[in-house]
Amino acid sequence: MAEFFSDPAFIVVAIVAVLITGISKGGFGGMALLAVPLMSLVIPPIQAAGIMLPIMIPMDVMSVWMYRRSWDKRNLTVLIPAAIIGITIGGLTARWVNDDIVRLIVGVIAVTFITHRWLGMRRRSGQQDTKREPPNRALGVFWGACSGFTSFLAHAGSPPYQVYVLPQRLPKEIYAGTSVIFFATANAIKLIPYSMLGQFSPSNLSVSAALLPLVPVGVLIGRWLNRRLREDIFYAIVMTAIFLVGVKLIWDGLNNVL
């Protein structure tokens, strides 16, 4: 553990990554996608994912408790089984899938989706964007599996999940609760294949334990912000965060692939 915390850059990046993840778990779904790319600036992506997962679990417990009465059953009954399929595929192919290809795919999904939403809002300028798309089982299975797959490989399940959920324009509390329950379930399932792949080394776990005190701070900040922001501002922040992360993932993926 000493080699990690002797590096000032790692300390700053790790603290920011954990707080951002906590804020996301507190109700700002999508922002957690920043954590692994941030930590990947100073350590390998796979190691970053291994360090972050044990930190996410207690965050998930706090978030599920806070949103235990605010979630959408129709979405979760479709998305969670689909995510299990995606996680299983990820676990079976993890040794052969290039991290940079995953970054590139997730980034393209994120940027394409948010750009499409923004262009649609511009075409309807002067009108309130209140159109809600109902859940679709077939699309839910597809995007849920994609979310499980990319979540397993890089904790990057948010863009595929958002592609399916955001157009429904769920009430803010229901959106937040559905998101935290979905990703809490996915993270709990990922513990098994991550362990089998040796990502929980004593060194990684010791770093995770040292960062754990930041967990309640980030979650409570996210919950506080969620309750005080108007719904339109909330969705604007989530969409902007997803877009910026998507650009970052595309940049990293292209640089390393090319």
C-alpha positions, -999 to 999 in steps of 0.1 A, spaced: 0 0 0 29 24 7 38 27 -29 3 40 -37 1 66 -10 37 78 -16 25 92 -49 7 126 -45 -10 122 -79 -26 89 -68 -38 104 -35 -56 133 -52 -71 112 -80 -82 85 -57 -99 109 -33 -117 126 -61 -127 93 -77 -142 80 -44 -161 112 -37 -175 113 -73 -186 77 -69 -203 85 -36 -221 115 -51 -233 93 -79 -245 66 -54 -263 94 -36 -285 101 -65 -265 114 -95 -264 82 -116 -238 84 -143 -211 103 -125 -195 71 -111 -184 64 -147 -156 89 -141 -140 70 -113 -120 43 -132 -109 66 -160 -97 91 -134 -77 64 -115 -65 50 -148 -45 82 -153 -21 69 -126 -26 31 -123 -36 4 -148 -74 3 -155 -79 -33 -142 -62 -24 -110 -83 7 -107 -115 -14 -111 -103 -39 -85 -97 -11 -60 -130 6 -66 -154 -23 -63 -149 -30 -26 -154 7 -20 -186 7 -41 -203 -20 -20 -207 0 12 -218 30 -9 -244 7 -24 -257 -4 10 -261 32 21 -278 43 -12 -302 13 -13 -312 21 23 -319 57 14 -339 49 -17 -355 17 -5 -390 31 -11 -383 48 -44 -377 25 -74 -394 13 -105 -403 -24 -104 -410 -27 -142 -375 -16 -151 -356 -36 -125 -374 -69 -133 -361 -66 -168 -327 -49 -163 -313 -70 -135 -316 -104 -152 -303 -89 -184 -273 -75 -165 -265 -109 -150 -262 -121 -186 -239 -93 -195 -217 -98 -164 -214 -135 -171 -203 -128 -207 -178 -102 -193 -164 -127 -168 -160 -154 -195 -143 -130 -220 -124 -107 -196 -90 -122 -204 -93 -116 -241 -112 -82 -243 -90 -51 -247 -98 -24 -221 -93 4 -247 -119 -11 -271 -144 -12 -242 -136 25 -234 -142 34 -270 -175 15 -273 -189 29 -241 -177 65 -250 -194 63 -284 -227 51 -268 -226 79 -243 -218 107 -267 -242 95 -294 -271 92 -270 -266 126 -253 -260 143 -286 -293 128 -299 -311 140 -268 -297 176 -271 -305 179 -308 -341 167 -301 -344 193 -274 -332 220 -298 -357 210 -324 -384 214 -297 -370 248 -285 -396 268 -267 -415 237 -257 -410 218 -224 -393 184 -229 -419 163 -211 -422 134 -235 -419 101 -216 -411 68 -234 -426 37 -218 -404 8 -208 -398 -17 -236 -389 -53 -225 -368 -61 -256 -348 -29 -254 -344 -34 -217 -329 -68 -221 -305 -55 -247 -293 -24 -229 -293 -42 -195 -270 -69 -209 -248 -42 -224 -247 -24 -191 -238 -55 -172 -210 -63 -197 -194 -28 -197 -199 -26 -159 -180 -58 -154 -151 -47 -176 -146 -11 -164 -174 -1 -140 -188 17 -171 -223 4 -171 -240 38 -169 -242 49 -206 -261 17 -218 -283 20 -187 -290 56 -194 -298 50 -230 -328 29 -218 -339 47 -187 -334 84 -194 -360 86 -222 -386 74 -197 -381 106 -177 -389 90 -144 -396 112 -114 -363 123 -99 -365 101 -68 -377 71 -87 -349 75 -113 -323 78 -85 -336 48 -66 -339 26 -96 -303 34 -106 -288 27 -72 -306 -6 -68 -297 -17 -103 -260 -10 -99 -259 -22 -63 -272 -56 -75 -247 -56 -104 -218 -48 -81 -227 -75 -57 -229 -101 -85 -195 -89 -98 -178 -98 -66 -177 -135 -76 -160 -132 -110 -137 -104 -98 -125 -127 -70 -120 -155 -94 -99 -133 -116 -76 -123 -87 -85 -86 -85 -88 -86 -47 -51 -88 -39 -40 -78 -4 -24 -46 -18 -56 -36 -36 -78 -43 -6 -56 -24 17 -59 7 -5 -97 2 -7 -99 1 31 -79 33 35 -103 51 12 -135 38 28 -139 67 53 -148 89 22 -178 67 14 -204 83 36 -192 118 28 -197 113 -10 -231 96 -6 -245 123 17 -233 151 -6 -251 133 -35 -283 129 -15 -282 165 -4 -278 178 -39 -305 155 -52 -331 169 -28 -323 205 -36 -320 206 -73 -350 211 -97 -357 181 -119 -347 199 -152 -314 210 -136 -308 175 -123 -312 159 -157 -290 186 -173 -262 178 -149 -265 141 -154 -265 144 -192 -236 168 -192 -215 145 -169 -223 115 -192 -213 135 -223 -180 146 -208 -171 112 -196 -180 98 -230 -156 122 -247 -129 112 -223 -134 75 -229 -133 80 -267 -101 101 -264 -84 75 -243 -96 46 -264 -85 61 -297 -51 72 -283 -43 37 -271 -58 17 -300 -43 39 -327 
